[in-house]
Structures are given as C-alpha cells and as structure tokens.
Amino acid sequence: MTVAIDRATGKRRGDRAPRPGTGRRLRNGLQKHWYAYAMIAPVVLVLGVLVGYPLARGFYLTLTDADSLNSARTIGVHHIDATYRFIGLDNYRDILFGPTAYDRFWSHFLWTVLWTAACVTLHYTIGLGLALMLAQKLRGRTLYRLLLVLPWAVPTFVTVFSWRIVLADSGALNQLLGALRLPQPQWLEDTFWQRFAAVMVNTWCGVPFMMLSLLGGLQSIDASLYEAAEMDGASAWQRFRHVTLPGLRSVSSTVVLLGVIWTFNQFVIIFLLFGRNSAPDAQILVTWAYQLGFGQQPRDFAQSAAYGVLLLSILTVFTSFYFRWLKRNDQLAV
C-alpha cells in the first residue's frame, strides 16, 4: 500500500489536523455563540443563586454536626457564632448503618418506594382508562373533561383539607360506611389506614395530570393505524396492545418519570394530611427529613441535609437506569 506524503510538511495526506485544546475550543465557541451565552447568562445566574448555592451549602452541612444549638444565631442584640464541627461522612454512616438506621431511614425508605410505586401505578392505569374514555365520541365529553380536571385545578391545600374533613372519625365517609353497616376505619390514626388514605388522596390529586397527558398522546396517534388493524380483523384488545400502547410509548415514558420524581418528593399531601408530629409511620423520606430539621428540638440541620442529598442521589441513580432501560427497549423495538 502506498502512502502519499506532503513533501513540504512531511505529513501524510488525509491526516486530520490536531484537535485544538479545551481553552481554544471555549474561546472559539464564545466568539461564535456569544449572543446565545448572553441570553442564558441571567438564567444561569438566577439558578446558581437559588439552586446552586443552597445545594452546595446543604452538602457542606452534611459533613458537619450542625444543629440549632451550635449554629450561628442572633438573640436580641447578641450574635452567637457557629460552633459546629467538621465530621466528614459520619452523618451518612449513622443514617445508613447506625443503630437506629432501620427506624429512622430504611423503614421510611421502604414505605417511600411502596408509596411511589402504588401511586404512580394508580395514576397511570386510572389516567389511561379515563383518557381512553374521553377519546371516544361521547355526548357531553367537554363537561366530563372539565369535571375530571377539577381535582388538579383546585389548590392542593384545599383538596387535602377537604379530604381531612371527609376522613375524620365522624366525617362523611365513616358516616356513609356506618349507614351501610360496614366497619369504620380510623383513617387518620391507624398506621395501615393512614397509608391507605395517603395513597388515595395522592391518587385523587395526580390522576388528572396523567389523564390529560395521555389524552394528548392518544390524539396524536394516526387514526389510519386503527382502521388498518380493524380491517385485518384485530380485536379491541389487540388494537390497544399493538397500536395504542406503542403509540403512547414516548408520552408514557415521560409522564411516568415525572410521576416517580414528583411522588417520591411529595411533601405537601403527607404534611397537610397528617400534620407535623402525627403519623410517624406514614412519613416518607422527604417529610421525615423536614421532621428532623424543623419538627424537633434540637433541630438537626446536618442529618436533615444528609437526607436531602440521599434523596437526590436515589432519584439520580433511578433516572439514569430508567433512561438506559428505555434506550435498550427502543433498540429492541427497532
């Protein structure tokens, strides 16, 4: 094989030019796209102040023994300096492997996973069923859509407080069960029924978003695919399995991921339904972290921040594996 060499430079013809260094590439990119950088600079600055700094500060607190007794504070005209110490990874070690690890972390972690799986499953299945119903040509379909969106449109605190009234010992639900001579659970006192009520209320609040998202996905599926499947003699189940579900794959993957993230961090419903100090066994990780940081004395800022970092890590790992799983399934489908 003959290799042509440029006599002037001594380089072989066809060789690629050496790749410029990182600094040179950054300068070239800045010169070429300076307008775009100028447009996003305010957003980056705001995110850095509102998200970046608190995140970095919170991570630093996880490496200390900071609490409400040794943190900097001002009492009247007197300022007391912080006296907390740097202790490395001791907070993470205590949370994950300490003598109270199961009672304080693992039990709440298992319940959080179960809570998330149950809620997202109910959100998706009920939302998909309602979306399929609303996609049909029904009389009064617009009214049905409006009524089904109301639980999502009403402010969450109004919805949860309304459910607290309904689920009280003498509330409407227990009165109805008593009239039917059925058992009347202690929805807000017994651990099992507390968890059941939390899933029920979260399902009520979360189904409308899933329904609207899936309804939009259904309307984007080409109607000719259903006509072709029907002409080939496909049953309703076969059309749903081979046309509807594949057509909703992209929408479903997005809303399920959002549902997992939102439900895993769903603070409002648990907190408003049970209050700050009640229902300890119904607390998920995010509400338990709040309890450690603001619901006890002394307030344990370091461990509360460590819970936040663990939550972020868990969701980051889940999202990474979820995207890999989706990518592998897409490759197999092709």
N, C-alpha and C positions, 0 to 999 in steps of 0.2 A: 504494500500500500504506500502510495506517495503522498507526502505531506508538504503542502505549499507553505513556504516561509517568506515573509516580507523581508527583503534584504536591508531596507532602511531601518526597520525597528527590531528585526530579529525575532518577531513574534509570528506564530503560526496563524495563517488566515482562518477566520471563523472563530478564533478565541473571543470570549466575552471580555468586555472591559471590566476591570476590578470594581467591585461594589463600593460605593462611597461609604464613609464612616457614618456612625449614628448622628454625630453633630452636624455633618454636612447634609444629611437627609432631612434633619429637623429644620435647618435653615432654608433649604430648598422648599420644603412644604410650607413654611411660614411665609416665604416670599410669594409663593404661588396661590395659597389659600388664606391670605391674611384677612380678607373680608369675612370668611366663614368663622375664623377664630375670633374676630372682633364681635360677631353676633352671639356666639355661645359663651363668651367670657363672663357676662353678667350672670348667666345661669350657673356656670361653674363656680363663680364666687359665692352666690347665694347657697348653693348646695354644700360648698365647703364649710360655710359658716353654720348652716342649720343641720347638716348631717355629718360632714367630715369631722369637725372639731368635737361634737358630743360623742361620736363613735370612738375617736382616739382617746378622749378623756375617760370615757367609760371603760375602755380596755385597760388604761393605766390603773384605774381604781381597782380592777380585779386583781392586780398584782400587789395590793396593799391590804391592810386590815381596817380600812376606813369605816367608821360608823358615826352615829350622831353625837357621840361623846368625845371623839378625838378629831373631828373635822373643824375647819375654821368656821367661826360664827361670831355674830355680834349681839351682845346683850346690853340693851340700853346704849350707853356711850362707850362701852368697853368692847374691844375687839380681842377675841381669843384666837391665837394662831393654831393651825393644824398640827397634830402630834402623831398622826398615824404613820406606820412604818411600812417599808417595802418588804414583802414576804414571798415574792416570786409566785410560783404556781400552787401554793398551799390551799388557796380557795378552791381551785378546780379539783385538787386531790381530796379535799374534805367533802365537796359536793358529790363526786362520783364514787369515792371509795371509803369515805369516813364512816364512823359508827352509826350515824343517822342518815346514811346515803339513801337507803330504801324509803324511809318515811318521808324524807324531805325532797328527794329528786326522782328516784326510779318509779315510785308509785304514781307520782304526778305525771311522769313521762309516759308510762303505760296508759294511763287514763287519757292523756292528751292525744296519743296515737289512736286509741279506740274512738275517742270523740271525733277526731278529724275524719277517720275512715267512715264512721257511721253517718256523719253529717254530709260529707261530700257524696257518698253513695246515694243518700236520700235526695239531696239536691239534684243530682244528675238524673236519677230514674224518674222522680216525680216531674222535674222540669221537662224532660224529654217527652213524657206522656202528655203533659199539658200542651207542649209545643206541637206535637202531632195532632192533637185535637183542634187547636186553633188554626192549624194549617189547612184544615178542611173547610169547605164552603158551608158554614153554619149560619143560621139566622141569628142575628144579634151578636155576631162574632166580635165586633168592636166593643160592645158592652162587656163581654166576657174578658177581653184583654184588659180593659180598664180596671175591672174588679180584681183580677189576678195580679195586677201590678201594684195595687194599693199597699200590701204589706211591705213592699220595698220602698214605696214613695213616702210612707209615713216615717217620721223621725224614729230612730231606733229606741231612744229612751221612752217615747210614748208607747211604742209597741211592747217593750219589756215590762213597763209598769202596769200596762193593761193586763198582761199575762199574769203578773203577780197577784192582781186582784182576782182574776179568774181561778188561779191555782191555790188561793188561800184555803184554810181549813173549812171556812164557811162560804167559800166562793161559789161561783156559778157552776163550775164543773163538778164539784163534790155534791152540790145540791141536786144536779141532774142525775148523778150516779146513785144518790140516795133515793131519789124518786123511782129509779129503776131497780131498787133493792140490790145494788151492786156495791162491792167494797169501795170505801172512800180513802184513797191513799193520802199520806202526808207528803204532798208534793214538795214542800219547801223545808221539811225537817228530816225525813228518812233518806239515807245516802243513795239507795238504789233509785228512788223516785226523784230525788234531786237531779241525778244524772239523766234520767229519762226525760224530765222536764226541760233540762238544758238542751238536750238534743232536739226535742220537739219545738222549742221556741226558736232555736237557730235554724231549723228546717223551715219554719214559717217565714223567717226573715230572708233566707237565702234562695228559696226556690224561684221567686220572680226573676232575679237576675239570670239564673241558669235557663229559665224558660225563654226569656227574650233573646238571649244569645243563640240558643239552639233553634228558635223560630227563624231568626235571620239566616242561620245556616241552612235550614230546610228550604227557605225561599230561594236560595242561590243554587239549588240542585236543578239541573236541566230536566224539565218535565218529559222530554223525549225518552229519557232513560227509563222512566216508569212505563211509558207507552210501549217501548220495545220489550221490556220484561213481561208486561201483561200479554202482549201478542205471542210471546214464547211460552205462555202458559204458566208463568211463575205465580205462586200463591202470594197472599198478603205478607206472610212471614218471610218468604224468600225475597220479596221486593224490599222489605225492611232490612233484611240481613245483608243482601248483596248490592243494594242501591243506596238506601238511606244511611246506614252506618258508615260505609266508605265515604259517602259524600260529606258526612259530618266529621270526618277524622281530624281535619285541621282545626275546626272550631272546638271540637270536644277536647283535644289535647290542650288548647289554650285555657278554656274555662275550668277544666279540671285542675290544672296547675295553679291558676289564680284561686280556685276554691280551696285547695290544700293550704296555700300560703295564708289566705285570709282566715280560714277556720283555725289553723294551728295557732295563730296570734289573735284569736277573737277574744279581746279583753272585755268589751262593753257588755255583752249579753250575760256572761258569768258574773261580772261585778254588779251589774244593776239588778239581776235576778235574785242574788243571794246576799248582797251586801259585802262589807269588807271582812268581817270576822266570822261569819257563819259559813256553813257547808265546807269545812276544810277538805273533805274527801272528794268534793266536786270541783275543786280548783284545778285549772290546767296550769301549765308551766308559766305562762305569762302573768296570770293573776297571782300565782304563788310568788313570783319574783316581786310583784308590787307589794304583796303582803310582807315580804322580808324587808323591803326598802322603805315602806311608808306605813305599814299597818301594825307595827310592833314597836316596843321600846326595849333597848335602844334600836334604832333603825340601822340595819346592816346594809350600808351602801355597797360595800365590796362584794358581798355574796349576791346581792340583787343584780349588780352589774355583770357578775360572772354568769348568772342565769341568762342575761340578755345575750352575752357572747355565745353561750352554748346554743341558744335558740337560733341565732344567726348561722352558726356552724351547721346545725342539723338541717336547716332549710337549704343552705348552700349545697351540702352533700346530696340531699334529696333531689334538688333541681338538676344537678349535674348528672346523676344516674337516670333521672326521668328523661332528659334530653337524649342521652345515649340510647335508652330503650326505644324512644320514638324514632331515632335515626335508624336503628337496626331494623325496626318493624317496617319503616318506609323502604329500606333496601330489599327486604324480603318480599314486600308487596310488588315492587317493580320486577 
